Amino acid sequence: MPKESQGQKRPADVIGCAVQVARLSVGLETEALRKPSGRVRSGLAGAKARAEKLAAEARREIRRKAAQARWNQ
């Protein structure tokens, strides 16, 4: 069975996958997802700590640069 990004196991054929997705959406089956890795958790914690440490003006400048980069692609 192919694995998706979060570790779900799904059938490789289209009909089997559709049946399983339908059963999951109705609640006849449950699917256990993996916990985020240590890298993900530490990255989120580091981002939160950085945001708390920065001044409001610095956060505003970072947001402005990010928005400008998105719109000027």
N, CA, C and O atoms as a Tripos MOL2 file, in Angstrom:
@<TRIPOS>MOLECULE
protein
  292   291    73     0     0
PROTEIN
NO_CHARGES

@<TRIPOS>ATOM
      1 N           0.8340   -1.1830    0.0000 N.3       1 MET1
      2 CA          0.0000    0.0000    0.0000 C.3       1 MET1
      3 C           0.8810    1.2500    0.0000 C.2       1 MET1
      4 O           1.8590    1.3150    0.7450 O.2       1 MET1
      5 N           0.5490    2.2300   -0.8170 N.am      2 PRO2
      6 CA          1.3340    3.4560   -0.7960 C.3       2 PRO2
      7 C           1.0560    4.2500    0.4690 C.2       2 PRO2
      8 O          -0.0470    4.2090    1.0130 O.2       2 PRO2
      9 N           2.0600    4.9650    0.9260 N.am      3 LYS3
     10 CA          1.9030    5.7920    2.1160 C.3       3 LYS3
     11 C           1.8130    7.2420    1.6880 C.2       3 LYS3
     12 O           2.5290    7.6850    0.7910 O.2       3 LYS3
     13 N           0.9240    7.9750    2.3410 N.am      4 GLU4
     14 CA          0.8010    9.3960    2.0780 C.3       4 GLU4
     15 C           1.6400   10.1560    3.0860 C.2       4 GLU4
     16 O           2.3150    9.5510    3.9190 O.2       4 GLU4
     17 N           1.6040   11.4660    3.0170 N.am      5 SER5
     18 CA          2.5030   12.2880    3.8060 C.3       5 SER5
     19 C           2.3300   12.1250    5.3050 C.2       5 SER5
     20 O           3.2900   12.3340    6.0480 O.2       5 SER5
     21 N           1.1540   11.7620    5.7770 N.am      6 GLN6
     22 CA          0.9540   11.6420    7.2150 C.3       6 GLN6
     23 C           0.8920   10.1910    7.6640 C.2       6 GLN6
     24 O           0.4860    9.9080    8.7910 O.2       6 GLN6
     25 N           1.2880    9.2750    6.8010 N.am      7 GLY7
     26 CA          1.3910    7.8780    7.1940 C.3       7 GLY7
     27 C           0.1230    7.0750    7.0590 C.2       7 GLY7
     28 O           0.0740    5.9450    7.5440 O.2       7 GLY7
     29 N          -0.9160    7.6060    6.4160 N.am      8 GLN8
     30 CA         -2.1270    6.8230    6.2420 C.3       8 GLN8
     31 C          -1.8580    5.7120    5.2430 C.2       8 GLN8
     32 O          -1.1030    5.8910    4.2880 O.2       8 GLN8
     33 N          -2.4720    4.5810    5.4670 N.am      9 LYS9
     34 CA         -2.3440    3.4830    4.5190 C.3       9 LYS9
     35 C          -3.6330    3.4010    3.7340 C.2       9 LYS9
     36 O          -4.7050    3.2050    4.3070 O.2       9 LYS9
     37 N          -3.5350    3.5500    2.4220 N.am     10 ARG10
     38 CA         -4.7060    3.5200    1.5600 C.3      10 ARG10
     39 C          -4.4760    2.5080    0.4490 C.2      10 ARG10
     40 O          -3.3320    2.2930    0.0470 O.2      10 ARG10
     41 N          -5.5330    1.8830   -0.0590 N.am     11 PRO11
     42 CA         -5.3870    0.9400   -1.1680 C.3      11 PRO11
     43 C          -4.8410    1.6390   -2.4140 C.2      11 PRO11
     44 O          -5.0890    2.8250   -2.6290 O.2      11 PRO11
     45 N          -4.1010    0.8970   -3.2250 N.am     12 ALA12
     46 CA         -3.4910    1.4790   -4.4180 C.3      12 ALA12
     47 C          -4.4980    1.6340   -5.5500 C.2      12 ALA12
     48 O          -4.3450    2.5330   -6.3760 O.2      12 ALA12
     49 N          -5.5350    0.7760   -5.6150 N.am     13 ASP13
     50 CA         -6.4930    0.8850   -6.7130 C.3      13 ASP13
     51 C          -7.5230    1.9740   -6.4160 C.2      13 ASP13
     52 O          -7.8160    2.2510   -5.2530 O.2      13 ASP13
     53 N          -8.0630    2.5830   -7.4470 N.am     14 VAL14
     54 CA         -8.9440    3.7420   -7.3180 C.3      14 VAL14
     55 C         -10.2480    3.3840   -6.6100 C.2      14 VAL14
     56 O         -10.6970    4.1240   -5.7350 O.2      14 VAL14
     57 N         -10.8560    2.2670   -6.9720 N.am     15 ILE15
     58 CA        -12.1420    1.8970   -6.3810 C.3      15 ILE15
     59 C         -11.9740    1.5620   -4.9020 C.2      15 ILE15
     60 O         -12.7840    1.9840   -4.0760 O.2      15 ILE15
     61 N         -10.9440    0.8180   -4.5660 N.am     16 GLY16
     62 CA        -10.6960    0.4790   -3.1690 C.3      16 GLY16
     63 C         -10.4230    1.7220   -2.3340 C.2      16 GLY16
     64 O         -10.8720    1.8250   -1.1930 O.2      16 GLY16
     65 N          -9.6830    2.6640   -2.9120 N.am     17 CYS17
     66 CA         -9.3910    3.9130   -2.2040 C.3      17 CYS17
     67 C         -10.6700    4.7110   -1.9960 C.2      17 CYS17
     68 O         -10.8870    5.2640   -0.9180 O.2      17 CYS17
     69 N         -11.5190    4.7770   -3.0220 N.am     18 ALA18
     70 CA        -12.7830    5.5160   -2.9090 C.3      18 ALA18
     71 C         -13.6820    4.9100   -1.8430 C.2      18 ALA18
     72 O         -14.3170    5.6370   -1.0790 O.2      18 ALA18
     73 N         -13.7400    3.5900   -1.7860 N.am     19 VAL19
     74 CA        -14.5690    2.9180   -0.7850 C.3      19 VAL19
     75 C         -14.0370    3.2180    0.6120 C.2      19 VAL19
     76 O         -14.8120    3.5000    1.5250 O.2      19 VAL19
     77 N         -12.7280    3.1580    0.7790 N.am     20 GLN20
     78 CA        -12.1600    3.4140    2.1010 C.3      20 GLN20
     79 C         -12.3610    4.8630    2.5220 C.2      20 GLN20
     80 O         -12.6660    5.1260    3.6850 O.2      20 GLN20
     81 N         -12.1990    5.8010    1.6080 N.am     21 VAL21
     82 CA        -12.4160    7.2070    1.9330 C.3      21 VAL21
     83 C         -13.8710    7.4390    2.3200 C.2      21 VAL21
     84 O         -14.1500    8.1920    3.2540 O.2      21 VAL21
     85 N         -14.7990    6.8040    1.6160 N.am     22 ALA22
     86 CA        -16.2160    6.9340    1.9520 C.3      22 ALA22
     87 C         -16.4870    6.3640    3.3380 C.2      22 ALA22
     88 O         -17.2100    6.9730    4.1270 O.2      22 ALA22
     89 N         -15.9210    5.2150    3.6380 N.am     23 ARG23
     90 CA        -16.1220    4.6100    4.9590 C.3      23 ARG23
     91 C         -15.5350    5.4960    6.0570 C.2      23 ARG23
     92 O         -16.1160    5.6000    7.1370 O.2      23 ARG23
     93 N         -14.3900    6.1350    5.7980 N.am     24 LEU24
     94 CA        -13.7920    7.0440    6.7630 C.3      24 LEU24
     95 C         -14.6780    8.2660    6.9810 C.2      24 LEU24
     96 O         -14.8620    8.7100    8.1150 O.2      24 LEU24
     97 N         -15.2280    8.8130    5.8900 N.am     25 SER25
     98 CA        -16.0350   10.0240    6.0100 C.3      25 SER25
     99 C         -17.3520    9.7600    6.7370 C.2      25 SER25
    100 O         -17.8710   10.6480    7.4120 O.2      25 SER25
    101 N         -17.8970    8.5520    6.6060 N.am     26 VAL26
    102 CA        -19.1610    8.2090    7.2740 C.3      26 VAL26
    103 C         -18.9110    7.8270    8.7280 C.2      26 VAL26
    104 O         -19.8060    7.9430    9.5650 O.2      26 VAL26
    105 N         -17.7030    7.3730    9.0260 N.am     27 GLY27
    106 CA        -17.3830    6.9940   10.3980 C.3      27 GLY27
    107 C         -17.3880    5.5060   10.6400 C.2      27 GLY27
    108 O         -17.3390    5.0680   11.7890 O.2      27 GLY27
    109 N         -17.4470    4.7130    9.5800 N.am     28 LEU28
    110 CA        -17.4290    3.2630    9.7430 C.3      28 LEU28
    111 C         -16.0250    2.7500   10.0540 C.2      28 LEU28
    112 O         -15.8690    1.6740   10.6300 O.2      28 LEU28
    113 N         -15.0180    3.5080    9.6790 N.am     29 GLU29
    114 CA        -13.6260    3.1710    9.9770 C.3      29 GLU29
    115 C         -12.9710    4.3860   10.6020 C.2      29 GLU29
    116 O         -13.4070    5.5180   10.3910 O.2      29 GLU29
    117 N         -11.9290    4.1460   11.3680 N.am     30 THR30
    118 CA        -11.1360    5.2460   11.9090 C.3      30 THR30
    119 C          -9.7040    5.0740   11.4410 C.2      30 THR30
    120 O          -9.2770    3.9790   11.0740 O.2      30 THR30
    121 N          -8.9870    6.1550   11.4610 N.am     31 GLU31
    122 CA         -7.6160    6.1470   10.9660 C.3      31 GLU31
    123 C          -6.7340    6.8530   11.9810 C.2      31 GLU31
    124 O          -6.9890    8.0070   12.3240 O.2      31 GLU31
    125 N          -5.7130    6.1850   12.4590 N.am     32 ALA32
    126 CA         -4.8030    6.7720   13.4350 C.3      32 ALA32
    127 C          -3.7060    7.5250   12.6930 C.2      32 ALA32
    128 O          -3.0050    6.9530   11.8570 O.2      32 ALA32
    129 N          -3.5620    8.8080   13.0020 N.am     33 LEU33
    130 CA         -2.5080    9.6170   12.3950 C.3      33 LEU33
    131 C          -1.2980    9.6390   13.3110 C.2      33 LEU33
    132 O          -1.4170    9.5130   14.5290 O.2      33 LEU33
    133 N          -0.1380    9.7990   12.7040 N.am     34 ARG34
    134 CA          1.0810    9.8680   13.4900 C.3      34 ARG34
    135 C           1.1870   11.2200   14.1770 C.2      34 ARG34
    136 O           0.6560   12.2180   13.6890 O.2      34 ARG34
    137 N           1.8770   11.2460   15.3110 N.am     35 LYS35
    138 CA          2.1610   12.5070   15.9830 C.3      35 LYS35
    139 C           3.1990   13.2650   15.1730 C.2      35 LYS35
    140 O           4.0080   12.6420   14.4860 O.2      35 LYS35
    141 N           3.2000   14.5790   15.2320 N.am     36 PRO36
    142 CA          4.2390   15.3310   14.5370 C.3      36 PRO36
    143 C           5.6170   14.9750   15.1010 C.2      36 PRO36
    144 O           5.7600   14.6960   16.2920 O.2      36 PRO36
    145 N           6.6130   14.9910   14.2380 N.am     37 SER37
    146 CA          7.9560   14.6270   14.6750 C.3      37 SER37
    147 C           8.5180   15.6920   15.6130 C.2      37 SER37
    148 O           7.9490   16.7730   15.7640 O.2      37 SER37
    149 N           9.6150   15.3710   16.2210 N.am     38 GLY38
    150 CA         10.2740   16.3170   17.1210 C.3      38 GLY38
    151 C          10.7180   17.5710   16.3980 C.2      38 GLY38
    152 O          10.6940   18.6580   16.9760 O.2      38 GLY38
    153 N          11.1240   17.4410   15.1440 N.am     39 ARG39
    154 CA         11.5350   18.6160   14.3720 C.3      39 ARG39
    155 C          10.3810   19.5760   14.1740 C.2      39 ARG39
    156 O          10.5450   20.7910   14.2910 O.2      39 ARG39
    157 N           9.2150   19.0300   13.8760 N.am     40 VAL40
    158 CA          8.0390   19.8780   13.6580 C.3      40 VAL40
    159 C           7.6660   20.5890   14.9410 C.2      40 VAL40
    160 O           7.4080   21.7930   14.9380 O.2      40 VAL40
    161 N           7.6370   19.8470   16.0460 N.am     41 ARG41
    162 CA          7.2640   20.4560   17.3250 C.3      41 ARG41
    163 C           8.2630   21.5150   17.7480 C.2      41 ARG41
    164 O           7.8630   22.5830   18.2110 O.2      41 ARG41
    165 N           9.5550   21.2470   17.6010 N.am     42 SER42
    166 CA         10.5400   22.2460   18.0090 C.3      42 SER42
    167 C          10.5160   23.4540   17.0830 C.2      42 SER42
    168 O          10.7580   24.5770   17.5250 O.2      42 SER42
    169 N          10.2260   23.2330   15.8020 N.am     43 GLY43
    170 CA         10.1240   24.3640   14.8770 C.3      43 GLY43
    171 C           8.9630   25.2620   15.2270 C.2      43 GLY43
    172 O           9.0890   26.4860   15.1740 O.2      43 GLY43
    173 N           7.8290   24.6780   15.5860 N.am     44 LEU44
    174 CA          6.6730   25.4790   15.9850 C.3      44 LEU44
    175 C           6.9480   26.2290   17.2790 C.2      44 LEU44
    176 O           6.5690   27.3910   17.4260 O.2      44 LEU44
    177 N           7.6090   25.5580   18.2160 N.am     45 ALA45
    178 CA          7.9300   26.2120   19.4850 C.3      45 ALA45
    179 C           8.9160   27.3540   19.2610 C.2      45 ALA45
    180 O           8.7970   28.4100   19.8830 O.2      45 ALA45
    181 N           9.8880   27.1470   18.3730 N.am     46 GLY46
    182 CA         10.8570   28.2000   18.0800 C.3      46 GLY46
    183 C          10.2150   29.3920   17.3980 C.2      46 GLY46
    184 O          10.5680   30.5360   17.6830 O.2      46 GLY46
    185 N           9.2710   29.1340   16.4970 N.am     47 ALA47
    186 CA          8.5740   30.2280   15.8170 C.3      47 ALA47
    187 C           7.7510   31.0340   16.8090 C.2      47 ALA47
    188 O           7.7040   32.2610   16.7240 O.2      47 ALA47
    189 N           7.1060   30.3600   17.7430 N.am     48 LYS48
    190 CA          6.3040   31.0560   18.7430 C.3      48 LYS48
    191 C           7.2020   31.9060   19.6450 C.2      48 LYS48
    192 O           6.8720   33.0510   19.9530 O.2      48 LYS48
    193 N           8.3290   31.3460   20.0640 N.am     49 ALA49
    194 CA          9.2500   32.0870   20.9260 C.3      49 ALA49
    195 C           9.8190   33.3070   20.2000 C.2      49 ALA49
    196 O           9.9720   34.3730   20.7970 O.2      49 ALA49
    197 N          10.1300   33.1490   18.9230 N.am     50 ARG50
    198 CA         10.6660   34.2650   18.1420 C.3      50 ARG50
    199 C           9.6250   35.3720   18.0030 C.2      50 ARG50
    200 O           9.9490   36.5530   18.1270 O.2      50 ARG50
    201 N           8.3790   34.9910   17.7460 N.am     51 ALA51
    202 CA          7.3140   35.9820   17.5950 C.3      51 ALA51
    203 C           7.0840   36.7460   18.8950 C.2      51 ALA51
    204 O           6.8270   37.9500   18.8700 O.2      51 ALA51
    205 N           7.1740   36.0590   20.0220 N.am     52 GLU52
    206 CA          6.9830   36.7290   21.3100 C.3      52 GLU52
    207 C           8.1280   37.6820   21.6120 C.2      52 GLU52
    208 O           7.9320   38.7040   22.2690 O.2      52 GLU52
    209 N           9.3310   37.3480   21.1330 N.am     53 LYS53
    210 CA         10.5050   38.1550   21.4370 C.3      53 LYS53
    211 C          10.5880   39.4090   20.5640 C.2      53 LYS53
    212 O          11.1130   40.4330   21.0010 O.2      53 LYS53
    213 N          10.0760   39.3340   19.3370 N.am     54 LEU54
    214 CA         10.1770   40.4580   18.4230 C.3      54 LEU54
    215 C           9.2490   41.5970   18.8190 C.2      54 LEU54
    216 O           8.1830   41.3810   19.3960 O.2      54 LEU54
    217 N           9.6720   42.8020   18.4990 N.am     55 ALA55
    218 CA          8.8300   43.9740   18.7320 C.3      55 ALA55
    219 C           7.7410   44.0250   17.6650 C.2      55 ALA55
    220 O           7.8660   43.3970   16.6140 O.2      55 ALA55
    221 N           6.6900   44.7600   17.9330 N.am     56 ALA56
    222 CA          5.5650   44.8530   16.9990 C.3      56 ALA56
    223 C           6.0120   45.4030   15.6490 C.2      56 ALA56
    224 O           5.5500   44.9350   14.6090 O.2      56 ALA56
    225 N           6.8910   46.3740   15.6540 N.am     57 GLU57
    226 CA          7.3610   46.9670   14.3980 C.3      57 GLU57
    227 C           8.1500   45.9460   13.5730 C.2      57 GLU57
    228 O           8.0260   45.9140   12.3490 O.2      57 GLU57
    229 N           8.9570   45.1150   14.2310 N.am     58 ALA58
    230 CA          9.7310   44.0930   13.5210 C.3      58 ALA58
    231 C           8.8020   43.0430   12.9160 C.2      58 ALA58
    232 O           9.0160   42.6110   11.7830 O.2      58 ALA58
    233 N           7.7660   42.6240   13.6620 N.am     59 ARG59
    234 CA          6.8010   41.6590   13.1230 C.3      59 ARG59
    235 C           6.0620   42.2440   11.9290 C.2      59 ARG59
    236 O           5.8180   41.5460   10.9450 O.2      59 ARG59
    237 N           5.7040   43.5200   12.0120 N.am     60 ARG60
    238 CA          5.0050   44.1890   10.9140 C.3      60 ARG60
    239 C           5.8850   44.2240    9.6570 C.2      60 ARG60
    240 O           5.4020   44.0050    8.5460 O.2      60 ARG60
    241 N           7.1610   44.4970    9.8470 N.am     61 GLU61
    242 CA          8.0890   44.5450    8.7100 C.3      61 GLU61
    243 C           8.2470   43.1640    8.0720 C.2      61 GLU61
    244 O           8.3040   43.0510    6.8470 O.2      61 GLU61
    245 N           8.3180   42.1260    8.8850 N.am     62 ILE62
    246 CA          8.4250   40.7540    8.3640 C.3      62 ILE62
    247 C           7.1730   40.4030    7.5690 C.2      62 ILE62
    248 O           7.2710   39.8390    6.4790 O.2      62 ILE62
    249 N           5.9960   40.7290    8.1030 N.am     63 ARG63
    250 CA          4.7460   40.4470    7.3880 C.3      63 ARG63
    251 C           4.6800   41.2220    6.0760 C.2      63 ARG63
    252 O           4.2270   40.6860    5.0650 O.2      63 ARG63
    253 N           5.1300   42.4860    6.0830 N.am     64 ARG64
    254 CA          5.1000   43.3050    4.8720 C.3      64 ARG64
    255 C           6.0000   42.7070    3.7900 C.2      64 ARG64
    256 O           5.6090   42.6350    2.6260 O.2      64 ARG64
    257 N           7.1940   42.2830    4.1720 N.am     65 LYS65
    258 CA          8.1140   41.6750    3.2060 C.3      65 LYS65
    259 C           7.5620   40.3610    2.6580 C.2      65 LYS65
    260 O           7.7010   40.0740    1.4690 O.2      65 LYS65
    261 N           6.9420   39.5700    3.5170 N.am     66 ALA66
    262 CA          6.3750   38.2920    3.0700 C.3      66 ALA66
    263 C           5.2360   38.5220    2.0920 C.2      66 ALA66
    264 O           5.1470   37.8350    1.0750 O.2      66 ALA66
    265 N           4.3650   39.4790    2.3860 N.am     67 ALA67
    266 CA          3.2570   39.7670    1.4900 C.3      67 ALA67
    267 C           3.7610   40.3020    0.1510 C.2      67 ALA67
    268 O           3.2370   39.9460   -0.9050 O.2      67 ALA67
    269 N           4.7640   41.1470    0.2000 N.am     68 GLN68
    270 CA          5.3240   41.6930   -1.0290 C.3      68 GLN68
    271 C           5.9590   40.5850   -1.8740 C.2      68 GLN68
    272 O           5.8300   40.5870   -3.0990 O.2      68 GLN68
    273 N           6.6360   39.6490   -1.2290 N.am     69 ALA69
    274 CA          7.2470   38.5350   -1.9600 C.3      69 ALA69
    275 C           6.1740   37.6370   -2.5930 C.2      69 ALA69
    276 O           6.3520   37.1460   -3.7080 O.2      69 ALA69
    277 N           5.0710   37.4270   -1.8840 N.am     70 ARG70
    278 CA          3.9930   36.6020   -2.4480 C.3      70 ARG70
    279 C           3.3620   37.2590   -3.6620 C.2      70 ARG70
    280 O           3.0920   36.5870   -4.6570 O.2      70 ARG70
    281 N           3.1260   38.5580   -3.5960 N.am     71 TRP71
    282 CA          2.4170   39.2470   -4.6720 C.3      71 TRP71
    283 C           3.3190   39.6070   -5.8450 C.2      71 TRP71
    284 O           2.8180   39.8790   -6.9350 O.2      71 TRP71
    285 N           4.6340   39.6160   -5.6530 N.am     72 ASN72
    286 CA          5.5580   39.9970   -6.7320 C.3      72 ASN72
    287 C           6.1910   38.8010   -7.4250 C.2      72 ASN72
    288 O           7.2080   38.9500   -8.1020 O.2      72 ASN72
    289 N           5.6170   37.6370   -7.2700 N.am     73 GLN73
    290 CA          6.2070   36.4460   -7.8890 C.3      73 GLN73
    291 C           6.2000   36.5940   -9.3310 C.2      73 GLN73
    292 O           6.6530   35.7000  -10.0460 O.2      73 GLN73
@<TRIPOS>BOND
     1     1     2 1
     2     2     3 1
     3     3     4 2
     4     3     5 am
     5     5     6 1
     6     6     7 1
     7     7     8 2
     8     7     9 am
     9     9    10 1
    10    10    11 1
    11    11    12 2
    12    11    13 am
    13    13    14 1
    14    14    15 1
    15    15    16 2
    16    15    17 am
    17    17    18 1
    18    18    19 1
    19    19    20 2
    20    19    21 am
    21    21    22 1
    22    22    23 1
    23    23    24 2
    24    23    25 am
    25    25    26 1
    26    26    27 1
    27    27    28 2
    28    27    29 am
    29    29    30 1
    30    30    31 1
    31    31    32 2
    32    31    33 am
    33    33    34 1
    34    34    35 1
    35    35    36 2
    36    35    37 am
    37    37    38 1
    38    38    39 1
    39    39    40 2
    40    39    41 am
    41    41    42 1
    42    42    43 1
    43    43    44 2
    44    43    45 am
    45    45    46 1
    46    46    47 1
    47    47    48 2
    48    47    49 am
    49    49    50 1
    50    50    51 1
    51    51    52 2
    52    51    53 am
    53    53    54 1
    54    54    55 1
    55    55    56 2
    56    55    57 am
    57    57    58 1
    58    58    59 1
    59    59    60 2
    60    59    61 am
    61    61    62 1
    62    62    63 1
    63    63    64 2
    64    63    65 am
    65    65    66 1
    66    66    67 1
    67    67    68 2
    68    67    69 am
    69    69    70 1
    70    70    71 1
    71    71    72 2
    72    71    73 am
    73    73    74 1
    74    74    75 1
    75    75    76 2
    76    75    77 am
    77    77    78 1
    78    78    79 1
    79    79    80 2
    80    79    81 am
    81    81    82 1
    82    82    83 1
    83    83    84 2
    84    83    85 am
    85    85    86 1
    86    86    87 1
    87    87    88 2
    88    87    89 am
    89    89    90 1
    90    90    91 1
    91    91    92 2
    92    91    93 am
    93    93    94 1
    94    94    95 1
    95    95    96 2
    96    95    97 am
    97    97    98 1
    98    98    99 1
    99    99   100 2
   100    99   101 am
   101   101   102 1
   102   102   103 1
   103   103   104 2
   104   103   105 am
   105   105   106 1
   106   106   107 1
   107   107   108 2
   108   107   109 am
   109   109   110 1
   110   110   111 1
   111   111   112 2
   112   111   113 am
   113   113   114 1
   114   114   115 1
   115   115   116 2
   116   115   117 am
   117   117   118 1
   118   118   119 1
   119   119   120 2
   120   119   121 am
   121   121   122 1
   122   122   123 1
   123   123   124 2
   124   123   125 am
   125   125   126 1
   126   126   127 1
   127   127   128 2
   128   127   129 am
   129   129   130 1
   130   130   131 1
   131   131   132 2
   132   131   133 am
   133   133   134 1
   134   134   135 1
   135   135   136 2
   136   135   137 am
   137   137   138 1
   138   138   139 1
   139   139   140 2
   140   139   141 am
   141   141   142 1
   142   142   143 1
   143   143   144 2
   144   143   145 am
   145   145   146 1
   146   146   147 1
   147   147   148 2
   148   147   149 am
   149   149   150 1
   150   150   151 1
   151   151   152 2
   152   151   153 am
   153   153   154 1
   154   154   155 1
   155   155   156 2
   156   155   157 am
   157   157   158 1
   158   158   159 1
   159   159   160 2
   160   159   161 am
   161   161   162 1
   162   162   163 1
   163   163   164 2
   164   163   165 am
   165   165   166 1
   166   166   167 1
   167   167   168 2
   168   167   169 am
   169   169   170 1
   170   170   171 1
   171   171   172 2
   172   171   173 am
   173   173   174 1
   174   174   175 1
   175   175   176 2
   176   175   177 am
   177   177   178 1
   178   178   179 1
   179   179   180 2
   180   179   181 am
   181   181   182 1
   182   182   183 1
   183   183   184 2
   184   183   185 am
   185   185   186 1
   186   186   187 1
   187   187   188 2
   188   187   189 am
   189   189   190 1
   190   190   191 1
   191   191   192 2
   192   191   193 am
   193   193   194 1
   194   194   195 1
   195   195   196 2
   196   195   197 am
   197   197   198 1
   198   198   199 1
   199   199   200 2
   200   199   201 am
   201   201   202 1
   202   202   203 1
   203   203   204 2
   204   203   205 am
   205   205   206 1
   206   206   207 1
   207   207   208 2
   208   207   209 am
   209   209   210 1
   210   210   211 1
   211   211   212 2
   212   211   213 am
   213   213   214 1
   214   214   215 1
   215   215   216 2
   216   215   217 am
   217   217   218 1
   218   218   219 1
   219   219   220 2
   220   219   221 am
   221   221   222 1
   222   222   223 1
   223   223   224 2
   224   223   225 am
   225   225   226 1
   226   226   227 1
   227   227   228 2
   228   227   229 am
   229   229   230 1
   230   230   231 1
   231   231   232 2
   232   231   233 am
   233   233   234 1
   234   234   235 1
   235   235   236 2
   236   235   237 am
   237   237   238 1
   238   238   239 1
   239   239   240 2
   240   239   241 am
   241   241   242 1
   242   242   243 1
   243   243   244 2
   244   243   245 am
   245   245   246 1
   246   246   247 1
   247   247   248 2
   248   247   249 am
   249   249   250 1
   250   250   251 1
   251   251   252 2
   252   251   253 am
   253   253   254 1
   254   254   255 1
   255   255   256 2
   256   255   257 am
   257   257   258 1
   258   258   259 1
   259   259   260 2
   260   259   261 am
   261   261   262 1
   262   262   263 1
   263   263   264 2
   264   263   265 am
   265   265   266 1
   266   266   267 1
   267   267   268 2
   268   267   269 am
   269   269   270 1
   270   270   271 1
   271   271   272 2
   272   271   273 am
   273   273   274 1
   274   274   275 1
   275   275   276 2
   276   275   277 am
   277   277   278 1
   278   278   279 1
   279   279   280 2
   280   279   281 am
   281   281   282 1
   282   282   283 1
   283   283   284 2
   284   283   285 am
   285   285   286 1
   286   286   287 1
   287   287   288 2
   288   287   289 am
   289   289   290 1
   290   290   291 1
   291   291   292 2
@<TRIPOS>SUBSTRUCTURE
     1 MET1         2 RESIDUE 1 A MET
     2 PRO2         6 RESIDUE 1 A PRO
     3 LYS3        10 RESIDUE 1 A LYS
     4 GLU4        14 RESIDUE 1 A GLU
     5 SER5        18 RESIDUE 1 A SER
     6 GLN6        22 RESIDUE 1 A GLN
     7 GLY7        26 RESIDUE 1 A GLY
     8 GLN8        30 RESIDUE 1 A GLN
     9 LYS9        34 RESIDUE 1 A LYS
    10 ARG10       38 RESIDUE 1 A ARG
    11 PRO11       42 RESIDUE 1 A PRO
    12 ALA12       46 RESIDUE 1 A ALA
    13 ASP13       50 RESIDUE 1 A ASP
    14 VAL14       54 RESIDUE 1 A VAL
    15 ILE15       58 RESIDUE 1 A ILE
    16 GLY16       62 RESIDUE 1 A GLY
    17 CYS17       66 RESIDUE 1 A CYS
    18 ALA18       70 RESIDUE 1 A ALA
    19 VAL19       74 RESIDUE 1 A VAL
    20 GLN20       78 RESIDUE 1 A GLN
    21 VAL21       82 RESIDUE 1 A VAL
    22 ALA22       86 RESIDUE 1 A ALA
    23 ARG23       90 RESIDUE 1 A ARG
    24 LEU24       94 RESIDUE 1 A LEU
    25 SER25       98 RESIDUE 1 A SER
    26 VAL26      102 RESIDUE 1 A VAL
    27 GLY27      106 RESIDUE 1 A GLY
    28 LEU28      110 RESIDUE 1 A LEU
    29 GLU29      114 RESIDUE 1 A GLU
    30 THR30      118 RESIDUE 1 A THR
    31 GLU31      122 RESIDUE 1 A GLU
    32 ALA32      126 RESIDUE 1 A ALA
    33 LEU33      130 RESIDUE 1 A LEU
    34 ARG34      134 RESIDUE 1 A ARG
    35 LYS35      138 RESIDUE 1 A LYS
    36 PRO36      142 RESIDUE 1 A PRO
    37 SER37      146 RESIDUE 1 A SER
    38 GLY38      150 RESIDUE 1 A GLY
    39 ARG39      154 RESIDUE 1 A ARG
    40 VAL40      158 RESIDUE 1 A VAL
    41 ARG41      162 RESIDUE 1 A ARG
    42 SER42      166 RESIDUE 1 A SER
    43 GLY43      170 RESIDUE 1 A GLY
    44 LEU44      174 RESIDUE 1 A LEU
    45 ALA45      178 RESIDUE 1 A ALA
    46 GLY46      182 RESIDUE 1 A GLY
    47 ALA47      186 RESIDUE 1 A ALA
    48 LYS48      190 RESIDUE 1 A LYS
    49 ALA49      194 RESIDUE 1 A ALA
    50 ARG50      198 RESIDUE 1 A ARG
    51 ALA51      202 RESIDUE 1 A ALA
    52 GLU52      206 RESIDUE 1 A GLU
    53 LYS53      210 RESIDUE 1 A LYS
    54 LEU54      214 RESIDUE 1 A LEU
    55 ALA55      218 RESIDUE 1 A ALA
    56 ALA56      222 RESIDUE 1 A ALA
    57 GLU57      226 RESIDUE 1 A GLU
    58 ALA58      230 RESIDUE 1 A ALA
    59 ARG59      234 RESIDUE 1 A ARG
    60 ARG60      238 RESIDUE 1 A ARG
    61 GLU61      242 RESIDUE 1 A GLU
    62 ILE62      246 RESIDUE 1 A ILE
    63 ARG63      250 RESIDUE 1 A ARG
    64 ARG64      254 RESIDUE 1 A ARG
    65 LYS65      258 RESIDUE 1 A LYS
    66 ALA66      262 RESIDUE 1 A ALA
    67 ALA67      266 RESIDUE 1 A ALA
    68 GLN68      270 RESIDUE 1 A GLN
    69 ALA69      274 RESIDUE 1 A ALA
    70 ARG70      278 RESIDUE 1 A ARG
    71 TRP71      282 RESIDUE 1 A TRP
    72 ASN72      286 RESIDUE 1 A ASN
    73 GLN73      290 RESIDUE 1 A GLN
